[in-house]
Amino acid sequence: MSDLIQKLQWRYATKKFNPSKVVPQEKLDKILEAIRLTATSSGLQPYEVLVVSNKEIREKIKPVAWNQGQITDASHLLVFAAWDNYTAERINKMFDLTNDVRGFKNEGWENYRNMLLSTYPTRDAEVNFQHAARQAYIALGTALVAAAEEQVDSTPMEGFDPAAVDEILGLRAKGLRSVVILPLGYREAEGDWLVNLKKVRRPSDDFISEVK
C-alpha cells in the first residue's frame, strides 16, 4: 500500500479537535499551495480561500454553523468562496496573467478568451456562481488530500448558513459567496466518537466500472 493511500486511510472527518494544538505554518502553507495549484475550468480559478485563524471571528461563525465545535476548536478554518459571477474583467485578468507568465500570446488562446467573453458574462449570475462553486469543490478535494499528506486533520463542512458567513466575512462586497468550509487541526481522540471506527467505502467492484 502506497504512503498516500495509507494517509487517506488514516484521514477521517474529525469530529473533535484539540484546541491547544496549532498547525505549523509550513504545513499550512503546503496545503494552501496545493489548493492554489488545483485544476480549474479554463484556468480561471473562480474562487478564493480565506484562512480564518481569528478566534473572535470564528466564534461569530459557530452559531451559524450549527454550533459545531470544529469551527472554534480547530487550528485554522478555511472558507472556500466562489465568484458571484463571471465578468469580462475577471476573465481578462486571468487570460492576461497567462500571457504575462508565458511571455507570449497564442492565437488559439485568444480565440478561446473571446469565446468565453461572448458566453460567460451573458449567462445568468446564479448559473455562473454554481459553475464557480463546483470549481471550489475540486479545490476542496485537493485540500483534503494535501492535509492527509501532511497528517493534518480536517473536516469538510456544508452545514452552515452561507449568507450569514458572507456577512460576517464581508464577502459580498468582494464579489464572493461562501461555498464550503474546512477546519484544519489535530484530532482529540478522547471524546471523538468517529476516530476509532473503521472507514467504510463501497467495494471497488461496486464503485468502479471499466468501459472497454
N, C-alpha and C positions, 0 to 999 in steps of 0.2 A: 504494500500500500504506500503510495507516494506521500511525501510530507504534507503537501497541500490537502490531499484527501483526508489525512489524519486530522488536520486542523479544522476541516469542515465537519468532520465527525465530532470534534471537540466543541464547536460553537453551538449555541442554542439561544433562543430568545430569553435573555436573562431577566428574571422577574424581580431580583433583589440585588442592588449594587451596594458595594462597600463605600460609603460616602467619604471615608478617610483616605482612600487610595486614588491618586491622580495619575492620569495617563501622561507619560513623559512627552515633552514637546516633540522629540524626534519621532516617536511612534505616531503621534497625531499628524505631523507633517507628512509622513509617508502615506497615511490613509487619505489625507486631503489631496495629495499629488496623484494618487491612484484615481480618485474621483475626477480630478481635472483632466486626466488622460483618457477618460471614458469615451467610447464612441457615441456620436450623436448624429441624428439625421441631417445630412448636408453639412455636417461640421459646424452647425450654428451654436451649439452649447446654449440652448434657450432656457437656462435656469441658473440660479446662483445658490451657493451654500453658505449659510450663516452658522458660525461657530459660537454658540451661546455658553459662555462659562460664568457669566454674571449670575450669582445666586438669587439676587433680588428679582431679576427678570424671569428666571426660571420659576420662582415662587408665584409669579403672576400667571405664568403659563399653566402651571399644575392644575388649578381649578377648572380650566377649560380643556383639560386633557384627562378627564375622568378621575382626577386626583391620583393618578398613577405615580407611585413613589420613584420610579426610574427617572422621571423628569428632573427631580431635585437631587437624588442620591448619586446619579452618575457623575463622572468627572466632567464631561462636556456633553452638550446637546447640539446635534447638527440639525438644521432646518433646511430642507430642500425646497426652494421657492422658484416656481416656473414663471416665465414671462407671461404677462396677462394677455399679450397679443404679439403677433409678428408685424413689425413696421418696416418700412423701407430703410429707415435709419439703422435699425438693428441688423437687418440683413446685410446692408452695405458695409457696416462696421466689421463684420466677420469676414466678408469677402476681401475687403481692403487689407485686413490683417494678414490673411493668407497670402496675398500678393506681396506685402511687405516682407513677410518672413521668408518666402521662397525667392524673392528678388526678381520676379518676372510676372508678366501677365500671359495668360493662356486663353486663346480664343474660345475653346470649348468651355472653359471655366466661366468666362464672361457671359457666354450664351446661357449657361446654367443659372448664373446670377440673375439675368434678365427674365428667365422663365419663372424663377421664384418671386421676383419683384412683381411680375404680372399676375401671380396666382395667390400667394400667401396674404398680402395686405388687403386683398379684396374679399377674403373669406370672413365669415362671422367670427367675432373676437372669441367667443366661447369655444368654437371649433379649434381655433389656433391655440387657445390655452390648454385644451385637452391634449392636443398633439405635443405641446411643450411638456406637459405633465408626464406623458409617457416617456419622454427622454429622461426626465428626472428619475424615473423608476429604474432605468438602465443604470444610472449612476448609483442608485441605492444598492443594487446588486453588487456593483464593483466595491462599494464601501463595505458591505458585509464580508466579502471575500478578503479584502485588504485588512480589515480588522482581525479576522481569523488568522491571517498570515502573521500578524503582529501579536497574536494571542491577547487581543483586547476584546472584551465582551461588548455586545451590542444588542439592541432590541428595536427592530423596525416597528414604527407605530403609525397607524392611521386614526387611532382613537383620540381625536382632538377636534376642536371647533376651528376650522381654518380661518373663518372670518375674524374670530377673536384673536387668534395668533397673529394674523395680518395686522390687526390694530395695535397689539402690544409691541410689535417689532417695526411698525411703520412701513409695511411692505407695499401697500397700495400706492403710496406716494412715489415709490421706486419702480412702479410698473410690474410688481411681482405679486404672486399669490402662493401661499404655503401649500405644499402637496403632501409631504410625508416627513416625519421626524425620526431621528436616530440617536438615542442616548449611547454614549461610549463610556466605558469604565471597567471596573473589575468586580466580578461576582462576589457576593457574600453568601457562601454555600449554606450557612445556617439560616434557616428561615426561607430559603428559596425552594418551593415545592417541586420545581421542574428540574433542578440541577442534576439529580441522580437518576432520572427516568431515561429509559432507552429512547434514542432517536427513532422516530417512526416515519418511514417513507415507503411509497409503493415500490414493489419489486420491479427490477428493470424490464422484465418481460411483460409487465402490465403498464409500463410507462413509456418505453422506447419502442418505436416501430421502424423497421428498416424498409425503405422503399427502393427496390432494385429495378 
